[in-house]
Amino acid sequence: MKVERRSGLAAAVEARGTLVVIDVLRAFTTAAHAFARGALQIELVATIEEAFARRREDPRALLVGETDGRKVEGFDFGNSPPALFAADLAGRKLVLRSSAGTQGVVGGVNARTILLGSLVVARATVAAVRALGDDVTLLAMGSPKGGPGDEDEVCAELLETRLAGGELDLEDVRRRVRDSRAGQKALDPTVDWITPGDLECAQAIDRFDFAMRVERVGSRLVARRS
């Protein structure tokens, strides 16, 4: 198995085999918490308009996500794990739109298999990649405006190291997430779109024992826990 680490949206289309799209702060930490609370599936879309179109088709669909970090007016939840803590998501279908993570999934048109990556599902994601047996691209999304994000880069590094049979210092991994540009924004009381709770959730390495695999259902991209 060949393991390649890449960064940024432009690299998504170049991925073949298995593609792990990594968005630690916050999309795929949010997705993991949604599945942990019983969500049946999460459809990933690129635009706000697509999300609203899905709800017109299915009024019970819950819309989750953000634009420029902030909850979209008319969405049920923002892109924030703590926002889901009290939500009853059992058996519900969600639609997720984010500025980074979902864009990478939509861009991975040449990948055979796509997994959603974050630290909370790191060990399960490594197991899923091994079971697939394909070459894998670990894609650290970073920020569309701010460039590479160390929270995503260190997650990719952890996955790569574990795929090779090794381990990182997990306290150092958590430190790098905290010290990343997004992590520092979460701790800044003047920033209103990301919170210390988001950061705490993102740092909880291996919290969940499932991976998140994306299936192509016609022209749609639907993630389920596996």
C-alpha positions in Angstrom: 0.0 0.0 0.0 1.4 3.4 -1.0 0.5 6.2 1.4 0.7 9.8 0.1 0.0 12.9 2.1 -1.4 16.0 0.3 -2.8 19.3 1.3 -5.6 21.5 0.0 -8.6 21.2 -2.2 -6.7 21.2 -5.5 -5.2 17.8 -4.6 -8.5 16.1 -4.2 -9.1 15.5 -7.9 -5.7 13.8 -8.2 -6.4 11.1 -5.7 -6.8 7.5 -6.8 -7.6 4.5 -4.7 -8.7 5.5 -1.2 -9.0 9.1 -0.3 -9.2 10.2 3.3 -10.5 13.8 3.5 -9.4 15.3 6.8 -11.2 18.2 8.5 -10.5 18.2 12.2 -11.9 21.7 13.0 -14.6 21.1 12.4 -16.6 19.3 9.7 -15.6 15.7 10.2 -15.5 15.9 14.0 -19.1 17.2 13.7 -20.0 14.4 11.4 -18.6 11.8 13.8 -20.6 13.3 16.7 -23.7 13.2 14.5 -23.2 9.5 13.8 -22.5 8.8 17.5 -25.9 10.4 18.2 -27.6 8.0 15.8 -27.7 9.8 12.5 -28.6 7.3 9.7 -26.6 9.0 7.0 -25.0 12.3 6.1 -25.1 13.6 2.5 -22.2 15.9 1.7 -22.8 18.8 -0.6 -20.7 21.7 -1.9 -23.2 24.5 -1.8 -25.9 26.0 0.4 -28.4 25.9 -2.4 -27.9 22.1 -2.8 -28.6 21.7 0.9 -31.8 23.6 0.8 -32.8 21.6 -2.3 -32.4 18.4 -0.4 -34.7 19.6 2.3 -37.3 20.6 -0.3 -37.2 17.0 -1.4 -37.3 15.6 2.1 -38.7 18.0 4.7 -37.4 15.8 7.5 -33.7 16.2 6.4 -31.6 18.2 8.9 -29.2 20.7 7.5 -25.8 21.1 9.1 -23.0 23.4 8.3 -21.5 26.8 7.7 -20.3 29.5 5.4 -17.2 31.4 6.5 -17.4 29.5 9.7 -20.8 30.7 10.7 -24.1 28.8 10.8 -26.1 29.3 7.6 -29.4 31.1 8.2 -32.2 28.5 7.8 -29.9 25.5 8.7 -30.8 23.4 11.7 -27.3 23.3 13.1 -24.0 25.0 12.6 -20.7 23.1 11.9 -20.1 22.5 15.6 -20.0 19.2 17.6 -21.4 20.7 20.8 -24.4 22.0 18.9 -25.4 18.4 18.5 -25.0 17.3 22.1 -28.7 17.6 22.9 -30.0 16.7 19.5 -32.1 13.6 18.8 -30.6 12.4 15.6 -31.6 8.7 15.8 -32.5 7.5 12.3 -32.3 11.0 10.8 -30.8 11.9 7.5 -28.5 14.9 7.6 -27.1 17.1 4.9 -23.7 18.7 5.6 -22.1 21.7 3.8 -18.8 23.2 4.9 -16.2 25.5 3.4 -13.4 22.9 3.5 -14.2 19.3 4.3 -17.2 18.7 2.1 -15.5 20.5 -0.8 -12.7 17.9 -0.6 -15.2 15.1 -0.8 -17.0 16.5 -3.8 -13.6 17.1 -5.4 -12.5 13.5 -5.0 -14.1 12.4 -8.2 -11.3 10.0 -9.2 -11.0 8.2 -5.9 -12.3 4.6 -5.7 -13.3 5.0 -2.0 -13.6 8.1 0.2 -13.4 8.2 4.0 -14.0 11.2 6.3 -11.1 11.8 8.5 -10.6 13.4 11.9 -8.8 12.6 15.2 -11.9 11.3 16.9 -12.1 8.4 14.4 -8.4 8.0 13.7 -7.8 4.4 14.8 -11.0 3.2 13.1 -10.1 5.1 9.9 -6.7 3.4 9.8 -8.4 0.0 10.2 -10.7 0.8 7.3 -7.9 1.9 5.1 -6.0 -1.3 5.8 -9.1 -3.4 5.1 -9.5 -1.7 1.7 -5.9 -2.4 0.7 -5.7 0.3 -1.9 -3.1 3.0 -2.2 -4.3 5.9 -0.1 -4.1 9.7 -0.2 -4.4 11.5 3.2 -5.7 14.9 2.3 -5.4 17.6 4.9 -7.9 20.2 3.9 -6.8 23.3 5.9 -8.7 26.5 5.2 -9.9 27.7 1.8 -8.8 31.2 2.9 -6.0 30.6 5.4 -4.1 27.8 3.7 -2.8 24.7 5.4 -4.0 23.9 8.9 -1.7 22.2 11.4 -4.7 20.5 13.0 -5.4 18.6 9.7 -1.7 18.1 9.0 -1.1 16.4 12.3 -4.1 14.2 11.9 -2.7 13.1 8.5 0.7 12.5 10.1 -0.9 10.4 12.8 -2.8 8.3 10.2 0.4 7.8 8.2 2.4 6.8 11.2 -0.2 4.3 12.4 -0.5 2.8 8.9 3.2 2.2 9.1 2.8 0.5 12.5 4.0 3.4 14.6 2.5 5.9 17.0 2.9 9.6 17.7 3.0 11.3 21.1 -0.7 12.0 21.5 -0.2 14.8 23.9 1.9 16.5 21.2 -0.8 15.9 18.7 -3.3 17.6 20.9 -0.9 20.5 21.5 -0.6 21.0 17.8 -4.3 21.1 17.3 -4.6 23.6 20.1 -1.7 25.7 18.7 -3.0 25.6 15.2 -4.5 28.8 13.7 -8.0 27.4 14.0 -7.3 26.1 17.5 -6.2 29.5 18.6 -9.3 31.1 17.1 -11.4 28.6 19.2 -9.7 30.0 22.3 -10.1 33.7 21.3 -13.2 35.2 23.0 -13.4 37.8 20.3 -14.1 35.1 17.7 -17.7 34.2 17.6 -17.9 31.3 15.1 -15.8 28.7 16.9 -15.6 27.8 20.5 -13.4 26.1 23.1 -16.0 23.3 23.1 -15.3 22.7 19.4 -11.6 22.5 20.2 -12.1 20.1 23.1 -14.1 17.8 20.9 -11.6 17.9 18.1 -8.7 16.9 20.4 -10.4 13.7 21.7 -8.3 11.2 19.8 -10.0 7.8 19.1 -13.2 8.8 20.9 -15.3 6.8 18.5 -14.8 3.2 17.2 -16.3 3.7 13.7 -15.0 5.0 10.4 -17.1 7.1 8.1 -17.3 5.8 4.5 -18.8 7.8 1.6 -20.8 6.0 -1.0 -21.9 7.4 -4.4 -25.6 7.1 -4.7 -26.3 8.2 -8.2 -24.8 11.7 -8.4 -24.9 12.1 -4.6 -22.2 11.5 -1.9 -23.6 9.9 1.2 -21.6 9.0 4.3 -22.4 6.2 6.7 -20.6 4.9 9.7 -18.8 1.6 9.2 
